[in-house]
Amino acid sequence: VRGRRGGAGGSGGSVFDQFWSWTTQKRPHWRESPTEAAVIFVVFGITGSSSVALVRPCFTTITGVEGSMVEGPWSYRIGSLLLVSPVYSVVLITLGTLSGRHMYFATMGKKILGRFLPSSVRPHLQCGPAKAKAQMQAGRAAGGSA
């Protein structure tokens, strides 16, 4: 975060508050910024590998079913696929937040998780601070376009 501190000399609250402010700040669109595109692509790449690496051994340990996606058995294939998507979205949000892109990856994770949850639960998926910041930015955008 060096070189990005404001005029207040870095006295902007706790470390968590400073991190949260950094990871939820408005960023350029990934199509307009090669840096944003690179960060997003790296996070997606790491997330895919990590989620599979987490799910497969855990699934085998919990169920006792061993196998592979190629050789089966079908219970391993289906169970592994059902677990990978929710774990993927959680890992995506976590790594996205750590990369400083919480708003973008929280939206993506919410879309993925929303497919597995009832419609009554979907509006409650976004964390409070991100929801408040999104509403604040939407209010500014609506006020600026009038």
C-alpha positions in Angstrom: 0.0 0.0 0.0 3.1 2.2 -0.1 2.8 5.3 -2.2 -1.1 5.2 -2.1 -1.6 6.8 1.3 -3.8 9.9 1.3 -2.9 13.3 2.8 -3.8 12.1 6.3 -0.4 10.4 6.7 -1.9 6.9 6.9 -3.9 7.5 10.1 -7.2 6.2 8.6 -8.3 3.8 11.3 -7.4 0.2 12.1 -5.5 -2.0 9.7 -8.7 -3.8 8.8 -10.5 -0.5 8.0 -7.6 0.5 5.8 -7.5 -2.9 4.0 -11.3 -2.9 3.6 -11.2 0.6 2.1 -8.5 -0.5 -0.3 -10.2 -3.7 -1.4 -13.6 -2.1 -1.9 -12.4 1.0 -3.7 -13.6 1.7 -7.2 -11.3 0.2 -9.8 -11.1 0.7 -13.6 -13.0 -1.8 -15.8 -10.8 -4.8 -16.7 -11.2 -4.1 -20.4 -9.7 -0.6 -19.9 -6.8 -1.6 -17.7 -4.3 -4.3 -18.5 -3.3 -4.4 -14.8 -6.9 -5.1 -13.7 -7.3 -7.7 -16.4 -4.1 -9.5 -15.3 -5.1 -9.5 -11.6 -8.6 -10.8 -12.4 -7.3 -13.6 -14.7 -4.7 -14.7 -12.1 -7.3 -14.8 -9.4 -9.6 -16.9 -11.6 -6.7 -19.2 -12.5 -5.6 -19.8 -8.9 -9.2 -20.2 -7.7 -9.9 -23.0 -10.2 -6.9 -25.0 -9.3 -7.2 -24.4 -5.5 -10.9 -25.3 -5.3 -10.4 -28.6 -7.0 -7.3 -29.3 -4.9 -9.3 -28.6 -1.8 -12.5 -30.5 -2.7 -11.2 -33.8 -4.1 -9.2 -35.0 -1.0 -11.8 -33.7 1.4 -14.6 -35.5 -0.5 -12.6 -38.7 -0.4 -11.8 -38.4 3.3 -15.4 -37.6 4.2 -17.2 -40.1 2.0 -14.6 -42.8 1.6 -15.3 -42.8 -2.1 -12.1 -42.8 -4.2 -11.9 -42.3 -7.9 -11.3 -39.7 -10.6 -13.4 -37.8 -13.1 -12.1 -40.0 -15.9 -12.3 -43.5 -14.3 -15.2 -42.9 -11.9 -17.2 -44.1 -10.0 -20.2 -42.0 -10.8 -20.8 -41.2 -7.1 -17.3 -39.6 -7.0 -17.9 -37.6 -10.2 -21.3 -36.3 -9.1 -20.3 -35.5 -5.5 -17.1 -33.8 -6.6 -18.9 -31.6 -9.1 -21.6 -30.7 -6.6 -19.0 -29.6 -4.0 -16.6 -27.8 -6.4 -18.9 -24.9 -7.3 -19.8 -23.7 -3.8 -16.2 -24.1 -2.7 -15.0 -22.3 -5.9 -17.2 -19.3 -5.1 -15.9 -19.0 -1.5 -12.3 -19.3 -2.6 -13.0 -16.8 -5.4 -14.3 -14.2 -3.0 -11.5 -14.8 -0.5 -8.7 -14.6 -3.1 -10.4 -11.7 -4.8 -10.6 -9.8 -1.6 -7.0 -10.5 -0.8 -6.1 -9.2 -4.3 -7.9 -5.9 -3.6 -10.9 -6.6 -5.8 -13.6 -7.5 -3.3 -16.4 -5.7 -5.1 -15.9 -7.4 -8.4 -15.3 -10.9 -7.0 -18.1 -10.7 -4.4 -20.5 -10.0 -7.3 -19.1 -13.0 -9.2 -19.2 -15.3 -6.2 -22.8 -14.1 -5.4 -23.9 -15.1 -8.9 -22.3 -18.6 -8.6 -23.6 -19.2 -5.0 -27.0 -17.8 -6.0 -27.6 -20.7 -8.4 -27.4 -23.2 -5.5 -29.5 -21.4 -3.0 -33.2 -20.6 -2.7 -34.3 -17.2 -4.0 -35.2 -16.1 -0.5 -31.6 -16.4 0.6 -29.9 -14.7 -2.4 -30.4 -11.0 -1.3 -28.5 -11.8 1.9 -25.4 -13.1 0.3 -23.4 -9.9 0.1 -21.6 -8.8 3.2 -22.9 -5.7 5.0 -20.0 -3.3 4.3 -19.9 -4.2 0.6 -23.6 -3.9 0.3 -23.5 -0.4 1.9 -20.7 0.7 -0.4 -22.5 -0.6 -3.5 -25.6 1.2 -2.5 -23.7 4.4 -1.8 -22.0 4.1 -5.2 -25.3 3.4 -6.9 -26.8 6.5 -5.2 -23.9 8.7 -6.5 -24.2 7.3 -10.0 -28.0 8.0 -10.0 -27.4 11.5 -8.7 -24.7 12.2 -11.1 -26.6 11.1 -14.2 -29.7 13.3 -13.5 
